[in-house]
Amino acid sequence: MAYVNDCDAPAPAPAQVPAAGAPPATLKILVAGGFGAGKTTFVGAVSEIEPLSTEELLSGLGAGFDPLHGVQEKTTTTVALDFGRITLDERHVLYLFGTPGQHRFWFLWEELCAGALGAVVLADTRRLDDCFPAVDFFERRGIGFIVAVNEFDGGHRYGPDEVREAVGLGPEVPVVRCDARLASSGTGALAALVRHLLCMSTFSSSSSESGEPP
């Protein structure tokens, strides 16, 4: 069974060419997930610029707050955000914001999600339950998202139905494989998110036209 959930959404209408000298339209995507899921690596791999990262060294003081089971090799952590950029064309620029994974920094998520089109939730198969809070966060706020299973070396390989059942995802949410270290894999996950957002937009428009609740 394929990982990606797709639809037959029509291609979007060509964007109108802005007036000469007009700034490009910016599009905002979040990269979320649990502590150590690979968010910083993902943003760094796909960004065309040197990513902005707010990583700090882990210390013994944080051991009680940031359990390292499954990620014992981790030595740094994001304390605010990661930021990267992808130029899609001369009219559109994609901004990527990686969220902090630790519970004590979740207050930043509300600020980061303002104006976001959607999100990629990275799932670490070694600590699959760590992606629950991100899934719940975006579901409660009606923000479209996909789950990208970051398959670490030596980690267990779950099938898409296993991941969907374990995380409690509905059939409409795409689940894709991802290697956060590879730019091609990361951009593939972003493309899957865009397809999903187009599906959501098309379904919402159809429901509105027919008078049915979305």
C-alpha positions in Angstrom: 0.0 0.0 0.0 1.3 3.4 -0.9 2.2 5.9 1.8 0.9 9.0 0.2 -2.8 9.8 0.2 -3.6 11.8 -2.9 -6.7 13.2 -4.7 -7.7 14.3 -8.2 -7.6 18.0 -7.4 -7.3 20.1 -10.5 -4.2 22.1 -11.0 -4.4 25.6 -9.5 -5.0 28.5 -11.8 -1.9 30.3 -13.0 -1.1 33.1 -10.6 -1.5 36.6 -11.9 1.8 38.3 -12.7 2.4 41.1 -10.2 3.3 44.6 -11.2 6.9 45.3 -12.0 8.9 45.7 -8.8 6.2 44.1 -6.6 7.7 41.9 -3.8 7.2 38.1 -4.1 4.3 36.5 -2.2 5.5 34.6 0.8 4.1 31.2 1.9 4.6 29.8 5.4 5.0 26.2 6.3 5.7 24.7 9.7 7.9 21.7 10.4 6.8 20.2 13.7 7.2 17.0 15.7 8.6 15.6 18.9 12.0 16.2 20.6 14.8 14.8 18.4 12.5 13.9 15.4 14.7 15.7 12.9 13.1 19.1 12.4 16.4 21.1 12.3 17.9 18.5 9.9 14.9 18.7 7.7 14.9 22.5 7.4 18.6 22.6 6.9 18.5 20.0 4.1 15.8 21.7 2.0 16.7 25.4 2.6 18.4 27.3 -0.2 20.1 29.6 2.4 22.1 28.8 5.5 19.3 28.1 7.9 18.8 30.1 11.0 18.9 27.8 14.0 18.5 28.4 17.7 20.1 25.3 19.0 21.7 25.0 22.4 23.8 22.3 24.0 21.9 19.9 26.2 22.9 19.9 29.8 22.5 17.8 32.9 20.0 20.3 34.2 17.6 19.5 31.4 17.8 15.7 31.7 14.6 15.5 33.7 12.7 17.5 31.1 14.2 16.1 27.9 14.4 12.3 28.2 16.9 10.9 25.7 15.5 7.3 25.4 15.9 6.4 21.8 18.0 9.5 21.0 20.9 9.1 23.3 23.3 10.5 20.7 21.5 13.9 20.6 23.7 16.7 22.1 21.8 19.9 21.1 18.2 21.1 21.0 16.1 23.9 19.4 15.0 26.4 22.0 13.0 28.8 19.7 12.8 28.0 16.0 14.6 26.9 12.9 14.1 29.0 9.7 14.8 28.3 6.1 13.7 29.5 2.7 12.9 28.0 -0.7 12.3 30.2 -3.8 9.6 28.5 -5.8 9.7 31.0 -8.7 10.1 34.8 -9.2 6.6 35.4 -7.6 6.6 32.9 -4.7 8.9 32.3 -1.8 8.4 29.5 0.8 9.4 30.1 4.4 10.0 27.1 6.6 9.6 27.4 10.4 10.8 24.5 12.5 9.1 24.4 15.9 10.8 23.5 19.2 10.1 20.0 20.4 10.2 20.3 24.2 7.0 20.8 26.1 8.3 23.9 27.9 8.8 25.8 24.6 5.3 25.0 23.2 4.1 28.5 24.0 6.0 29.5 20.9 3.9 27.3 18.7 0.9 29.7 18.8 3.1 32.6 17.5 4.8 30.4 14.9 1.5 29.0 13.4 0.1 32.5 12.7 -0.4 32.7 9.0 0.8 29.2 8.3 -0.6 27.4 5.3 0.1 24.0 6.7 2.6 21.7 8.5 4.8 18.7 8.1 4.7 16.6 11.3 7.9 14.5 11.5 7.4 11.2 13.3 10.3 9.3 14.7 9.6 5.6 14.7 11.8 5.2 17.8 9.5 7.5 19.7 6.3 7.5 17.7 4.1 8.8 20.5 6.1 12.0 20.6 4.3 13.3 17.5 0.9 13.1 19.2 1.0 16.7 20.6 1.8 18.2 17.2 -1.0 16.2 15.5 -3.5 17.3 18.2 -2.3 20.9 17.9 -2.9 21.2 14.2 -6.2 19.2 14.3 -7.6 21.5 17.0 -6.7 24.6 14.9 -7.9 23.3 11.6 -4.5 23.6 10.0 -3.8 21.1 7.3 -0.9 18.8 7.8 0.8 15.5 6.8 2.8 13.0 8.8 6.3 12.4 7.4 7.8 9.2 8.9 11.5 10.0 9.4 13.1 6.6 9.0 16.3 6.7 11.1 19.1 4.2 10.5 18.4 1.2 12.6 14.8 2.3 13.5 11.8 0.0 13.1 10.0 0.2 9.8 6.3 0.6 10.2 3.7 0.3 7.5 1.4 3.2 6.7 -1.6 1.6 8.3 0.4 0.9 11.5 1.5 4.5 11.7 -2.0 5.8 11.0 -3.5 3.6 13.7 -0.8 4.3 16.2 -1.1 8.1 15.8 -4.9 8.1 15.4 -5.0 9.7 12.0 -8.0 9.9 9.8 -7.9 8.4 6.3 -7.7 11.9 4.8 -4.3 12.7 6.3 -1.4 11.7 4.1 1.4 9.6 5.6 4.7 9.7 3.7 8.2 8.3 4.1 11.0 10.8 4.6 14.7 10.9 5.2 15.2 14.4 6.8 18.9 14.4 5.8 18.1 14.4 2.0 16.9 17.5 0.2 15.1 15.4 -2.4 13.2 13.5 0.3 12.3 16.7 2.2 11.0 18.5 -0.9 9.0 15.4 -1.7 7.3 15.7 1.7 6.6 19.4 1.1 5.1 18.5 -2.3 2.8 15.9 -0.6 1.7 18.6 1.8 0.9 21.1 -1.0 -1.2 18.4 -2.8 -3.0 17.7 0.5 -3.7 21.4 1.0 -5.1 21.6 -2.6 -7.4 18.7 -1.9 -8.6 20.4 1.3 -9.2 23.6 -0.6 -11.1 21.9 -3.4 -13.3 19.9 -1.0 -14.1 23.0 1.0 -15.0 25.0 -2.1 -17.2 22.1 -3.4 -19.0 21.8 0.0 -19.6 25.6 0.1 -21.1 25.5 -3.4 -23.4 22.6 -2.6 -24.5 24.0 0.7 -23.1 21.1 2.7 -21.1 21.6 5.9 -17.3 21.3 5.3 
